[in-house]
Amino acid sequence: MSAVTAETFLDDEDVREITWHKPAAAPVALSVDRVLIAEGSDAFEVLLATAQAAPRTDDVRRLWSLRWNRRAAPVVLVVAYQAGGVWKAAVCGTRDDPDVFTNLGLAQVERICAAALAAPDPATAARTLHRLLASLRDQLAPGLTNSGLFASHELGAGVPARTDWTAKKQQAEPLLRLRGTDLIQGLGFASKPQGSTALLLSARGVHQAIAVLLDEQDVFDRPVARFGAVSPVAHGLAAAQANNVPWLVVLRGTQIRLYSAKPDIGVGRKGQTETFLELDLALLGADDGAYLTLLLSADALATDGTVTEILRASADHAAALGERLRERVYVDVVPDLAKAVAGNMGATSEGELAEAYHRTLIILFRLLFIAYAEDRGLLPYLRNPRYTKRALKTLAREFADNPDLEFDPDATDRWDDLLAVWRAIDDGNREWGGTGLQRRPLRRWRGASIRKGRRRHAADERSDRPCPARLVCRHRARWRPRPSRLPGAVGP
């Protein structure tokens, strides 16, 4: 497969193409190229521009805005450029105040735009584009999403190291452009209708899974009339259990998901309908194609097939990870954080030190709560750009990408962002979540951990004294708390 360049971008797509004349107010650093337009009125548009180097996000957003001009049509701008001899892209769109995605592979962006151009209507095209772009930020590999079924480390490191990886990649290459029943057949299954809404999948005479095929407008986990007013996933799991097969496969357009019909399968289960593995073939490149045959083929789902092998390896990794995480939290994190809080309070007496430890645990469990809520989709991480900028996952990625990052001892911006998130969870924030930051579901969790704790320490939050987030960077000495002397100690 030849490399995608600015000249060949979307050449294979059967869509209308027009010349794009550069607007007078366009940024000088960007050169406009062409516009590709889908079928229909107010159709989805893909704009292509080029730059000599990675463009400024303000320039990208300004050029996009000049073309969109508040029209009904969803518009996405792709700015192609070369970095180190490799074609990259910055992407912006489709309406209102969009985020700018930078440093993406141009070939990857081409697959995303092709999937959006193939959508049946402009609204679906825009949803497809945003879903695929957002998923790039949190995936182990482009097109691979793991929601608690396997250990992510095993998928990212262990599976590509398998001895059969190269052979499985070659098997997968002709399957990556297949969809629906053609893909099911290509994966090695024989299928038999199971009612009007499902297929029973078999291989070598053994029933292995139920398959459910969705229309583009269907949502995996929301009620659909033709599935008896339940979600397609709930319907499929019921069918799998009724037919005594261990797996459910759900397909929608370029997406294919694997669910376990057994409630005890999955190393990080979030509930049966929320625990799955997804491959999006619009993003999955040929180099990662082995995931398709290793995780979703008939051979993979067989008894003692590759899925069973990867699940066993995942369970082993998860058990070891739990031990390491507990050690890091209670030996490395809590002591330093407690010293920072105590220093901020000026605590010296037994009672003051006990209060400092209490506040430390409040901070710790608030952070754990937010991390859990972001992972479960209860907070608008990746759905609202204003929240995403302040999200814990965004902060964690920044630290992971910059391990030598130095903190300004006089700055409080990270602590201020954290306080803003806590307040939004408690009171709502319309700018971060439309009608409030997931306000109704989060009301159930309003309690001492957020609301009463905030009232109690409001004066500390407004204080001019150094905040705990800043002090953590100063206190690196080892300190092991003695649970017998400090209240509220939890865990082994």
C-alpha positions in Angstrom: 0.0 0.0 0.0 1.5 3.3 -1.1 1.9 6.2 1.4 -0.8 8.8 1.5 0.4 12.3 0.6 -1.4 15.6 0.1 -1.5 14.9 -3.7 -3.2 11.5 -3.2 -5.4 12.3 -0.2 -8.9 10.8 -0.8 -8.1 10.1 -4.5 -10.0 6.8 -4.3 -13.3 8.4 -3.0 -16.1 8.8 -5.5 -17.2 12.3 -4.4 -17.5 15.7 -6.0 -14.3 17.8 -6.0 -14.1 21.6 -6.5 -11.2 24.0 -6.5 -10.8 26.1 -3.4 -9.7 29.7 -3.8 -7.8 31.1 -0.9 -9.9 33.7 1.1 -8.3 37.1 1.4 -8.2 36.9 5.2 -6.7 33.3 5.3 -3.5 32.8 7.2 -0.4 33.3 5.1 1.2 30.1 6.4 -1.5 27.9 5.0 -2.1 27.1 1.3 -5.5 25.9 0.2 -5.9 23.0 -2.2 -9.3 21.5 -2.8 -12.8 20.7 -1.4 -14.4 17.3 -1.5 -18.2 17.2 -1.0 -20.5 14.3 -0.3 -23.9 13.8 -2.0 -27.0 15.7 -1.0 -27.9 19.2 0.2 -25.9 20.8 3.0 -23.5 18.0 2.4 -20.5 17.1 4.4 -17.3 18.9 3.2 -13.7 17.9 3.5 -11.3 20.8 3.0 -7.6 20.1 2.2 -4.9 22.7 2.8 -1.1 22.3 3.1 1.6 23.9 5.3 5.4 23.8 5.3 5.5 22.7 8.9 3.1 22.0 11.8 0.5 24.8 11.7 -0.6 27.0 14.5 -4.0 25.9 15.9 -5.3 29.5 15.7 -4.4 29.5 11.9 -6.2 26.2 11.4 -9.3 27.3 13.2 -9.4 30.7 11.4 -9.1 29.1 7.9 -11.8 26.5 8.8 -14.1 29.3 10.1 -13.7 31.3 6.8 -14.9 28.3 4.8 -17.7 27.2 7.2 -19.1 30.7 7.6 -21.9 29.4 9.9 -23.5 27.4 7.1 -25.7 24.4 7.7 -23.2 22.0 6.1 -20.7 20.3 8.4 -17.2 21.2 7.3 -13.9 19.7 8.3 -10.5 21.1 7.5 -7.4 18.9 7.0 -4.0 20.6 6.9 -1.4 18.3 5.6 2.3 18.8 6.2 5.5 16.8 6.5 7.5 16.2 9.7 10.6 14.2 9.6 9.7 12.9 6.1 6.3 11.6 7.3 3.0 13.1 6.2 1.0 14.5 9.2 -2.2 16.4 9.5 -4.0 18.9 11.7 -7.8 18.6 11.7 -10.5 21.0 12.7 -14.3 20.8 12.4 -17.2 20.6 12.0 -19.3 23.3 13.6 -19.4 26.1 16.2 -16.2 26.2 18.3 -14.3 23.0 17.4 -11.2 21.5 18.8 -8.0 21.2 16.7 -6.4 17.8 16.5 -2.7 17.9 15.7 0.1 15.6 14.8 -2.2 12.9 13.3 -1.0 10.5 10.6 -2.4 11.7 7.2 -3.2 8.1 6.2 -5.2 7.7 9.4 -7.1 11.0 8.8 -7.8 9.8 5.2 -9.6 6.7 6.6 -11.6 8.9 9.0 -12.7 11.3 6.3 -13.5 8.5 3.9 -15.8 6.9 6.6 -17.5 10.3 7.1 -18.0 10.9 3.4 -19.6 7.5 3.1 -22.2 8.3 5.7 -25.9 8.5 4.6 -26.5 12.1 5.7 -24.6 15.2 6.9 -25.6 14.6 10.6 -24.3 11.1 10.6 -21.1 12.2 8.7 -20.4 14.7 11.4 -21.0 12.2 14.2 -18.8 9.7 12.5 -16.0 12.2 12.1 -16.1 13.4 15.8 -16.4 9.8 17.1 -13.3 8.7 15.2 -11.3 11.7 16.0 -12.1 11.6 19.7 -11.3 7.9 19.9 -7.8 8.5 18.7 -6.9 10.2 22.0 -7.6 7.3 24.2 -6.8 4.2 22.2 -4.1 1.6 22.6 -3.7 1.5 18.8 -5.7 3.4 16.1 -9.1 1.8 16.0 -8.7 -0.4 19.1 -10.8 0.4 22.2 -10.8 -1.8 25.2 -13.5 -1.3 27.8 -12.6 -3.6 30.6 -12.7 -6.9 28.7 -8.9 -7.4 28.5 -5.9 -5.9 30.2 -4.9 -2.9 28.1 -1.2 -3.6 28.7 -1.6 -7.1 27.4 -3.3 -5.8 24.3 -0.7 -3.1 23.7 2.4 -5.0 24.5 1.7 -8.7 24.9 -0.4 -9.4 21.8 1.9 -7.7 19.2 4.8 -9.8 20.7 3.0 -13.1 19.9 4.7 -15.5 17.6 1.6 -15.6 15.3 1.2 -11.8 15.0 2.7 -11.5 11.5 0.7 -14.5 10.1 -2.5 -13.1 11.6 -1.8 -9.7 10.2 -1.5 -11.2 6.7 -4.8 -13.1 7.2 -6.5 -9.8 8.2 -5.4 -7.6 5.4 -8.1 -8.6 2.9 -10.8 -8.4 5.6 -10.2 -4.7 6.7 -12.5 -3.3 4.0 -15.3 -5.8 4.5 -18.5 -4.8 6.4 -21.6 -6.6 7.8 -22.3 -10.1 6.7 -19.3 -10.1 4.3 -17.0 -9.5 7.3 -18.7 -12.2 9.3 -18.1 -14.7 6.6 -14.6 -13.5 6.0 -13.8 -14.1 9.7 -14.6 -17.8 9.2 -18.2 -18.0 10.6 -21.2 -19.7 9.2 -24.4 -17.8 10.1 -28.0 -18.7 10.6 -30.8 -16.3 11.3 -32.0 -16.2 14.9 -35.3 -14.5 14.7 -35.4 -11.3 12.7 -32.7 -9.4 14.6 -29.8 -11.7 15.2 -27.5 -14.3 13.6 -26.2 -17.5 15.2 -22.5 -17.8 14.4 -20.9 -21.3 14.1 -17.6 -22.8 13.0 -16.8 -26.4 12.4 -20.3 -27.3 13.7 -19.9 -25.5 17.0 -22.1 -22.6 17.9 -19.8 -19.8 19.1 -21.6 -16.4 19.2 -24.6 -14.3 18.5 -24.2 -11.5 16.0 -26.3 -8.4 15.9 -26.1 -6.0 12.9 -27.0 -2.3 13.5 -28.1 0.4 11.2 -25.9 3.5 11.1 -28.4 5.5 13.2 -28.7 2.8 15.9 -26.8 3.3 19.2 -25.2 0.3 20.9 -26.6 0.9 24.4 -29.8 2.8 23.8 -33.3 1.3 23.2 -34.3 0.6 19.6 -37.9 -0.3 18.7 -37.0 -3.2 16.4 -35.1 -4.8 19.3 -38.2 -4.8 21.5 -37.5 -1.3 23.0 -34.3 -2.5 24.6 -30.7 -1.7 23.6 -29.2 -3.8 20.8 -26.5 -5.0 23.2 -29.0 -6.1 25.9 -31.0 -7.9 23.2 -27.9 -9.6 21.9 -26.7 -10.7 25.3 -30.2 -12.2 26.0 -30.1 -14.1 22.7 -26.5 -15.4 23.4 -27.6 -16.6 26.9 -30.7 -18.2 25.4 -28.6 -20.1 22.9 -25.9 -21.0 25.4 -23.1 -19.4 23.4 -20.3 -17.5 25.2 -19.9 -14.4 22.9 -21.9 -11.6 21.4 -20.6 -9.7 18.3 -22.2 -6.4 17.4 -21.5 -4.7 14.1 -22.3 -1.1 13.0 -20.7 0.3 9.9 -17.0 0.2 10.4 -17.3 -0.8 14.1 -17.3 -4.3 15.4 -17.6 -5.1 19.1 -17.0 -8.2 21.2 -19.0 -8.8 24.4 -18.9 -11.8 26.8 -22.3 -13.4 27.5 -20.9 -14.7 30.8 -21.1 -12.0 33.5 -17.8 -13.1 35.2 -15.6 -12.6 32.1 -13.4 -9.4 31.9 -10.5 -8.2 33.9 -12.0 -4.7 34.5 -15.7 -5.3 34.3 -18.0 -2.3 34.3 -21.3 -4.1 33.9 -22.1 -6.6 31.2 -23.3 -4.1 28.6 -20.3 -1.8 29.2 -17.5 -4.4 29.1 -16.4 -4.9 25.5 -13.6 -4.7 23.0 -14.1 -2.6 19.8 -12.3 -2.5 16.6 -13.1 0.4 14.2 -12.0 -0.7 10.7 -12.0 3.0 9.6 -9.0 3.5 11.8 -7.4 0.1 12.1 -4.3 0.1 9.9 -2.8 -2.8 8.1 0.1 -2.9 10.6 -2.4 -3.5 13.4 -4.8 -5.7 11.4 -3.8 -8.8 13.4 -6.1 -7.6 16.2 -9.1 -8.4 13.9 -8.1 -12.1 13.4 -6.7 -12.6 16.9 -9.8 -11.2 18.7 -12.8 -11.7 16.5 -12.3 -14.6 14.1 -13.9 -18.0 14.4 -10.5 -19.4 15.4 -10.1 -16.7 18.1 -13.5 -17.4 19.7 -13.1 -21.2 19.7 -12.6 -23.0 23.0 -9.0 -22.4 24.1 -8.6 -20.1 21.1 -6.6 -16.9 21.1 -9.2 -14.9 22.9 -9.0 -17.3 25.8 -5.2 -17.1 25.8 -5.3 -13.3 25.9 -7.9 -13.3 28.7 -5.6 -15.6 30.8 -2.6 -13.4 30.2 -4.7 -10.3 31.0 -5.9 -11.8 34.3 -2.3 -12.5 35.3 -1.2 -9.0 34.5 -4.2 -7.4 36.3 -3.4 -9.3 39.5 0.2 -8.1 39.5 -0.9 -4.6 38.5 -3.3 -4.3 41.5 -0.5 -5.2 43.9 1.9 -2.6 42.4 -0.8 0.1 42.3 -1.7 -0.4 46.0 2.0 -0.1 46.9 2.5 3.1 44.9 -0.6 4.8 46.3 -0.1 4.0 50.0 3.7 4.1 50.0 4.7 6.7 47.4 1.7 9.0 46.9 -0.1 9.3 50.2 3.0 10.1 52.4 4.2 12.9 50.1 0.7 14.3 49.7 0.1 14.2 53.5 3.4 16.1 54.1 2.3 18.7 51.6 -1.1 19.2 53.2 0.4 19.3 56.7 3.0 21.8 55.6 0.2 24.0 54.0 -1.7 23.8 57.3 1.3 24.4 59.5 0.2 21.3 61.4 2.4 20.3 64.3 0.1 18.8 67.0 -1.4 15.3 67.1 -4.8 16.7 66.3 -3.6 18.9 63.5 -1.6 16.0 61.9 -4.7 13.8 62.1 -6.7 16.5 60.3 -4.0 16.8 57.7 -4.2 13.1 57.0 -8.0 13.3 56.8 -7.7 16.1 54.2 -5.2 14.0 52.3 -7.6 11.1 52.0 -10.4 13.5 50.8 -8.0 14.7 48.0 -7.0 11.1 47.2 -10.6 9.8 47.0 -11.8 12.8 45.0 -9.1 12.1 42.5 -10.0 8.4 42.3 -13.7 9.3 41.9 -12.9 11.7 39.0 -10.7 9.1 37.3 -13.5 6.5 37.6 -16.1 8.9 36.3 -14.0 9.9 33.3 -13.4 6.3 32.5 -17.1 5.4 32.8 -18.2 8.4 30.6 -20.0 10.1 33.5 -17.9 13.2 32.9 -17.6 14.8 29.4 -14.0 13.8 28.8 -13.5 13.9 25.0 -17.1 15.1 24.5 -16.5 18.7 25.6 -13.2 20.4 24.7 -13.4 22.8 27.7 -13.7 20.0 30.1 -11.2 17.8 28.3 -8.5 20.5 28.7 -8.9 20.2 32.5 -9.5 16.4 32.7 -7.3 14.2 34.9 -6.6 12.0 31.9 -5.3 14.9 30.0 -3.1 15.8 32.9 -1.9 12.2 33.2 -1.0 12.1 29.5 0.9 15.3 29.8 3.0 14.0 32.7 3.5 10.7 30.9 4.7 12.4 27.7 6.9 14.8 29.7 8.5 12.8 32.5 11.1 15.5 33.2 8.5 18.3 33.4 9.5 20.9 36.0 6.8 22.7 38.0 6.8 26.4 38.9 6.8 26.5 42.7 4.7 29.7 42.6 2.1 28.6 40.1 -1.4 27.4 41.2 -3.0 26.8 37.8 -3.2 23.0 38.1 -4.8 23.2 41.6 -7.2 25.9 40.3 -8.3 23.6 37.4 -8.8 20.7 39.9 -11.0 22.9 42.1 -13.0 23.9 39.0 -13.7 20.3 38.2 -14.8 19.6 41.8 -17.1 22.6 41.8 -18.6 21.5 38.4 -19.3 18.0 39.7 -21.0 19.6 42.7 -22.9 22.5 41.1 -22.9 21.8 37.4 -21.2 23.8 34.6 -23.3 24.6 31.5 -20.2 25.5 29.5 -18.8 22.0 30.1 -21.9 19.9 29.6 -24.6 21.7 27.8 -27.3 21.8 30.5 -24.9 21.2 33.3 -22.0 18.9 33.9 -23.9 15.6 33.9 -25.8 17.3 36.7 -28.6 15.0 37.4 -26.7 11.7 37.6 -24.0 13.2 39.7 -26.4 14.6 42.2 -26.7 11.1 43.7 -23.0 11.2 44.7 -23.1 14.6 46.4 -21.9 14.0 49.9 -19.0 14.6 52.2 -16.4 13.7 49.6 -17.3 16.8 47.5 -19.9 19.1 48.9 -19.2 19.0 52.7 -15.5 18.8 52.1 -15.6 21.8 49.9 -17.5 23.9 52.4 -15.2 22.8 55.2 -12.1 23.8 53.4 -13.4 26.7 51.3 -11.2 29.1 53.2 -8.1 27.0 52.4 -9.0 27.0 48.7 -9.1 30.8 48.7 -6.1 31.2 50.9 -2.9 32.9 49.7 -0.9 30.2 51.3 0.8 27.6 49.0 -1.8 25.0 47.9 -1.2 21.3 48.4 -0.7 20.7 44.6 2.2 23.1 44.7 3.7 21.7 47.9 3.6 18.1 46.6 6.3 19.1 44.2 8.6 20.4 47.0 8.2 17.5 49.5 9.9 14.4 48.1 11.1 12.8 51.4 10.0 9.3 52.3 7.4 9.2 55.0 5.4 6.1 56.0 2.2 6.8 57.8 1.4 4.7 60.9 -2.2 3.6 60.6 -2.4 3.1 64.4 -1.8 6.8 64.9 -3.7 8.3 61.9 -7.4 8.0 61.5 -9.1 6.9 58.3 -6.3 4.7 57.1 -7.7 2.3 54.5 -6.3 -0.7 52.5 -3.5 -3.0 53.4 
